[in-house]
Structure formats: C-alpha cells, structure tokens
Amino acid sequence: MPLKLYWWAGQPNFGDAISARVTAFAAGRGVVHAEPKAAEIFAIGSILQIVRRTHQGPRPDGSRPWIWGSGCMKPVRLDFVPQVRFAALRGPITESLLGVSAGAYGDPGLLVADALGDRPARADRIGIVPHMAHVDSPELAALVAAHPVLQLIDVRGDADAVCRQIGSCAHVLSSSLHGLVVADAYGVPNTWLDPAGIHQSPRLKFYDYAAGIGRALPRPLTLGEVPERLAALGDGPLGYTDGIEAAKAALLAAFPEELRRDEAA
C-alpha cells in the first residue's frame, strides 16, 4: 500500500509538490495524496496550522500521524500536539513555538537532488524564483527583460523540471522558500529576495529554515536592489554545506521506521 501523505495542493506550486518526491525517497515506497484527517505523515511546508485545524481531538481510530520536517508560518494553538508524533521539524523556531523537542531539524526539500538522482549541467545564468504571489509582478517582468542574464523560473511549472532548472543555475535569487531550499540541495549559491506580501508573517519560515541548517540569512534584497548586486553575486561553494549535510542525514535517520515498509505489505 502506498504511504498516505498530505501536502498542500490548492494551487500549483513546486515547493509543495516535491513533498511526495522526497517522502517516497526517504520511505522507499510510493506515496499518495491524502486529506489531513487521513494522512499518515505530513512533510514539506508551513502546514502545521492545517494539522492543528484538523487534529484538535483524537482520531476515531486512535492513530496519530507523523510530522517530518513541517513548519509553522506563525504561532499556532497547541491543542493538536498530543494528537500527532514528531519525527523532525523544519527548524528551531517552529520547535520553540510548539514547545516540543523534535530531535531533528531540516526541510525535507533538501533531499530533492538525491531523490531526483541526475545532476543538471551548470549554466552561466542567474535564476530568479519568485513566490507564486509574485510571479506575475510587472516589476519582476521588467527586471528580467532588462537583464538577459536573469532566467525567470515559474514555481507553477512541473516540480521536477523546476528543481532541475534551479540546479542548473550559477546563482539563484528567490522570494520562494523552496527556491532557496532546492538551490541549497544542489549546492547552488543563492540570495533571499524580499518576501513581503506573501503571508501575514512572511519572514518567519525563512529564518526557521536557515536556523535549522546553521545558515546566516542577511536582510533580503528588494527587486530594486538586484541590478546593482548582479555583478557581485557569487558562484562558489556554499559556506554552510556541513549544515545542509547534517540536516539531510538527520532527516533520513529520523524518518519513522514504521513507515519504511514494502509497498505491497
């Protein structure tokens, strides 16, 4: 039987869609989308608000789903905590907000390069990965048109293709959290773009993720600052590779053993 995984599927967005890919990789079995009340596991995304809304009391069958690398977008009421089990959380900010000890940090999206297997050839271009709320911004379109070195990567495209596009860049600029996560997974240098307007508390999830891998995260760039910074964007190795590798190892080690079983079982 495939593993029942919940991921946000309300709008096409590669960051949510890769949850199935990396969870299947960690579990060694297929996965299928499930509604929150039927899911065996929750993984990628700021989805703990959804878990809370759907798990304020015990499930009728007494089962408790696993949380593996999920995060908070803002503080959340804690009445759901006894109804779930924590294998890993995205970062220490989420852990602090929940008042639990997860034991492992990391966004499971860090596993996507390993899950996809092939490594795209590196191209001499700078990818710009906007949050889906920014994709159709006229300011963004004008920026890309004025600077041919920039390649717009649409997060609404096929998830595997989006990941490979990110992995082929010399540098990535992103207001999408998973633009940064996937760039980190491929070892591509990346810079945070201002996420203003994407959520009520747009920066929390970025700091949560970065703290989980020991990454310093300076103030995000605005689109208006990008032109003057293009020439100085680096394309060398990441300075926090050890933190990425530690998080990947922790995520795999923390994956619930009871969910690693043969698909036919």
C-alpha positions as CSV (number, residue, x, y, z in Angstrom):
1,M,0.0,0.0,0.0
2,P,1.3,3.5,-0.8
3,L,2.0,5.8,2.1
4,K,-0.7,8.4,2.8
5,L,0.9,11.9,2.7
6,Y,-0.7,15.3,3.0
7,W,0.7,18.2,1.0
8,W,-0.9,21.5,0.1
9,A,-2.4,21.1,-3.4
10,G,-4.7,24.1,-3.5
11,Q,-2.6,25.8,-6.2
12,P,0.2,24.5,-8.4
13,N,3.5,25.2,-6.6
14,F,6.6,23.1,-6.9
15,G,7.6,23.6,-3.2
16,D,4.5,21.7,-2.1
17,A,4.6,19.2,-4.9
18,I,8.1,17.9,-4.2
19,S,6.9,16.7,-0.8
20,A,5.7,13.5,-2.5
21,R,9.0,13.0,-4.3
22,V,11.3,13.3,-1.2
23,T,8.9,11.4,1.1
24,A,8.9,8.5,-1.3
25,F,12.7,8.6,-1.4
26,A,13.0,8.5,2.4
27,A,10.4,5.8,2.8
28,G,11.5,3.6,0.0
29,R,7.9,3.2,-1.2
30,G,5.2,5.0,-3.1
31,V,3.1,7.8,-1.7
32,V,-0.4,9.0,-2.4
33,H,-2.0,12.3,-1.5
34,A,-4.4,12.1,1.4
35,E,-6.6,14.6,3.2
36,P,-5.2,15.8,6.5
37,K,-7.5,13.6,8.7
38,A,-6.5,10.5,6.8
39,A,-2.7,11.2,6.3
40,E,-0.1,9.0,7.9
41,I,2.6,11.7,7.6
42,F,3.0,15.5,7.0
43,A,6.2,16.7,5.4
44,I,7.2,19.8,3.4
45,G,5.5,23.1,4.1
46,S,4.2,25.6,6.6
47,I,1.3,23.3,7.2
48,L,1.1,22.9,11.0
49,Q,-1.8,25.4,11.0
50,I,-3.7,22.8,8.8
51,V,-2.6,20.0,11.1
52,R,-3.9,22.0,14.1
53,R,-7.3,22.7,12.5
54,T,-7.8,19.0,11.7
55,H,-6.4,17.4,14.8
56,Q,-7.9,19.3,17.8
57,G,-9.0,15.9,19.2
58,P,-8.1,12.3,18.7
59,R,-8.8,10.5,15.5
60,P,-11.7,7.9,15.8
61,D,-9.3,5.1,15.2
62,G,-6.7,6.4,17.7
63,S,-4.0,6.8,15.1
64,R,-1.5,9.7,15.4
65,P,0.1,10.9,12.2
66,W,3.8,11.8,11.9
67,I,5.3,15.3,11.4
68,W,8.5,15.1,9.4
69,G,10.1,18.4,8.6
70,S,7.0,20.6,8.6
71,G,6.9,24.1,10.0
72,C,4.8,26.9,11.3
73,M,4.0,30.1,9.4
74,K,3.1,31.9,12.7
75,P,2.3,31.0,16.3
76,V,-0.3,28.3,16.5
77,R,-2.6,26.9,19.3
78,L,-1.1,23.8,20.8
79,D,-4.2,21.7,21.3
80,F,-3.2,19.4,18.4
81,V,0.2,18.5,19.8
82,P,-1.0,15.4,21.7
83,Q,-2.7,14.0,18.6
84,V,0.5,13.8,16.5
85,R,4.0,12.5,16.6
86,F,7.1,14.5,15.8
87,A,10.0,12.9,13.9
88,A,11.6,16.2,12.7
89,L,10.7,19.9,12.4
90,R,11.8,22.4,9.8
91,G,13.8,24.4,12.3
92,P,14.2,25.6,15.9
93,I,11.7,28.4,15.7
94,T,8.9,26.0,14.9
95,E,10.2,23.8,17.7
96,S,10.0,26.7,20.2
97,L,6.6,27.8,19.0
98,L,5.3,24.3,19.7
99,G,7.1,23.7,23.0
100,V,8.3,20.2,21.9
101,S,11.6,18.6,21.3
102,A,11.8,17.2,17.8
103,G,15.4,16.0,17.9
104,A,16.0,16.7,14.2
105,Y,15.8,19.8,12.0
106,G,15.6,20.3,8.3
107,D,13.3,21.0,5.4
108,P,12.8,17.7,3.5
109,G,13.2,19.6,0.3
110,L,17.0,19.4,1.0
111,L,16.7,15.8,-0.2
112,V,15.3,16.6,-3.6
113,A,18.6,16.4,-5.6
114,D,19.3,13.0,-4.2
115,A,15.7,11.9,-4.8
116,L,15.8,13.0,-8.5
117,G,19.2,11.5,-9.0
118,D,20.6,13.2,-12.0
119,R,22.5,16.5,-11.6
120,P,21.9,19.1,-14.3
121,A,24.8,20.7,-16.0
122,R,25.6,24.1,-14.6
123,A,24.8,27.1,-16.9
124,D,26.1,30.6,-16.6
125,R,22.8,32.2,-15.7
126,I,21.1,33.6,-12.6
127,G,17.8,32.1,-11.8
128,I,15.1,34.2,-10.2
129,V,12.5,32.2,-8.4
130,P,9.6,34.3,-7.2
131,H,7.0,33.2,-4.7
132,M,3.8,32.3,-6.6
133,A,2.3,35.6,-5.2
134,H,5.0,37.5,-7.1
135,V,5.2,35.5,-10.4
136,D,3.1,37.9,-12.4
137,S,4.5,41.1,-11.0
138,P,5.1,43.8,-13.6
139,E,8.2,44.9,-11.7
140,L,9.6,41.4,-11.9
141,A,8.9,41.2,-15.6
142,A,10.6,44.5,-16.3
143,L,13.7,43.4,-14.3
144,V,14.1,40.1,-16.2
145,A,13.5,41.9,-19.6
146,A,16.3,44.4,-18.7
147,H,18.9,41.8,-17.7
148,P,19.3,38.9,-20.1
149,V,21.5,37.0,-17.5
150,L,18.3,36.5,-15.4
151,Q,16.1,33.5,-16.1
152,L,12.6,33.5,-14.6
153,I,11.7,30.2,-13.1
154,D,8.0,29.8,-12.7
155,V,7.1,27.9,-9.5
156,R,3.8,26.8,-11.0
157,G,5.6,24.5,-13.5
158,D,6.3,20.8,-13.3
159,A,8.0,20.3,-10.0
160,D,10.9,18.1,-11.2
161,A,11.6,20.5,-14.1
162,V,11.6,23.5,-11.8
163,C,14.1,21.7,-9.4
164,R,16.4,20.9,-12.3
165,Q,16.2,24.5,-13.6
166,I,17.3,25.7,-10.2
167,G,20.0,23.1,-10.0
168,S,21.5,24.3,-13.3
169,C,21.9,27.9,-12.3
170,A,25.1,29.7,-11.3
171,H,23.2,31.6,-8.7
172,V,19.6,31.8,-7.6
173,L,17.6,34.8,-6.3
174,S,14.4,33.7,-4.6
175,S,11.4,35.0,-2.6
176,S,10.1,31.4,-2.5
177,L,11.4,29.5,0.5
178,H,11.8,26.4,-1.6
179,G,13.7,28.3,-4.3
180,L,16.4,28.7,-1.6
181,V,16.0,25.1,-0.2
182,V,16.3,23.5,-3.6
183,A,19.3,25.7,-4.5
184,D,20.9,24.6,-1.2
185,A,20.1,21.0,-2.1
186,Y,22.0,21.3,-5.4
187,G,24.8,23.4,-3.8
188,V,23.9,26.5,-5.9
189,P,24.7,29.8,-4.2
190,N,21.5,31.7,-3.5
191,T,20.2,35.1,-2.3
192,W,17.0,35.8,-0.4
193,L,14.6,38.2,-2.1
194,D,12.1,40.2,-0.1
195,P,9.0,38.0,0.5
196,A,6.8,41.0,1.5
197,G,3.1,40.3,0.9
198,I,3.2,36.6,0.6
199,H,1.9,35.9,4.1
200,Q,0.9,37.7,7.3
201,S,4.3,36.8,8.8
202,P,6.4,36.2,5.6
203,R,9.9,36.0,7.1
204,L,9.4,33.5,9.9
205,K,9.6,30.4,7.8
206,F,12.9,31.6,6.1
207,Y,14.6,32.2,9.5
208,D,13.3,28.9,10.8
209,Y,14.7,27.0,7.8
210,A,18.1,28.9,8.0
211,A,18.5,28.3,11.7
212,G,17.9,24.6,11.2
213,I,21.0,24.3,8.9
214,G,23.2,26.9,10.6
215,R,22.9,29.4,7.7
216,A,23.3,33.1,8.3
217,L,20.5,34.9,6.5
218,P,21.1,38.6,5.9
219,R,18.4,41.1,5.1
220,P,16.6,40.1,1.9
221,L,17.1,42.1,-1.3
222,T,14.3,44.1,-2.9
223,L,13.8,43.8,-6.6
224,G,15.0,47.4,-6.9
225,E,18.4,46.4,-5.4
226,V,19.0,43.5,-7.7
227,P,20.6,45.3,-10.7
228,E,23.4,46.8,-8.6
229,R,24.1,43.5,-7.0
230,L,24.2,41.2,-10.1
231,A,27.9,41.6,-10.8
232,A,28.8,40.7,-7.3
233,L,26.7,37.5,-6.9
234,G,29.0,34.6,-6.1
235,D,29.1,31.2,-7.8
236,G,31.5,29.4,-5.5
237,P,30.8,26.7,-2.9
238,L,28.3,27.3,-0.1
239,G,29.8,28.2,3.3
240,Y,27.3,26.1,5.2
241,T,27.5,22.8,3.3
242,D,28.2,20.9,6.6
243,G,24.9,22.2,8.0
244,I,23.0,21.0,4.9
245,E,24.6,17.6,5.0
246,A,23.9,17.3,8.7
247,A,20.2,18.2,8.2
248,K,19.9,15.7,5.4
249,A,21.4,12.9,7.5
250,A,19.2,13.8,10.4
251,L,16.0,13.8,8.3
252,L,16.7,10.4,6.9
253,A,17.6,9.0,10.3
254,A,14.5,10.5,11.9
255,F,12.1,9.1,9.3
256,P,9.6,6.9,11.1
257,E,10.8,3.3,10.8
258,E,7.2,2.0,10.9
259,L,6.6,3.8,7.6
260,R,9.5,2.2,5.9
261,R,7.9,-0.9,4.7
262,D,7.4,-2.6,1.4
263,E,4.7,-1.1,-0.8
264,A,3.0,-4.4,-1.1
265,A,2.8,-5.0,2.6
